[in-house]
Structure formats: C-alpha cells, structure tokens
Amino acid sequence: MQEKLLIIINSIKRNKFEDPISEINPEQKLREDLNFDSFDLAELTVKIEEEFGVDIFEDGLVNSVNEIYAKL
C-alpha cells in the first residue's frame, strides 16, 4: 500500500514538474510537506479511488499521509 501511494504522489508531483520524493512517512502533511494544492488533492482522490476503491475525502478533509492510511 505504501509503495502504491508513493507512486501516486510522485505522479502528481511529476505533473507539476516537481522532483519526486524517495519515501513518504505518516506525519507528512499533504499541503505543507508535499506542496499539494486543491487541484492536486482532487487528482489524489481520483487516483486513490481508482487504485484502492476508496474515496478518501468521503467523510471530510484529509490532511496527512497518516489520515490516508487510516481511510485505506
């Protein structure tokens, strides 16, 4: 699961012409640490739903990698 999430995050970062990251940790904040804006979060939601069949924003906002893990 962690490796698939890393691939998804890096695909979004590449679309923004940002360098990929080598690892993710649960404490990372999506906006502050990964530099995601609202469009990136929408793309993240779609990609996670396609990969895992889960809408991570169904019950409200998700702000960190750990919160994504909790939803999955």
Secondary structure, DSSP 8 states (H G I E B T S, - for coil): -HHHHHHHHHHHHHHTT----S---TT-BTTTTT---HHHHHHHHHHHHHHHS--TTTTS---BHHHHHHH-
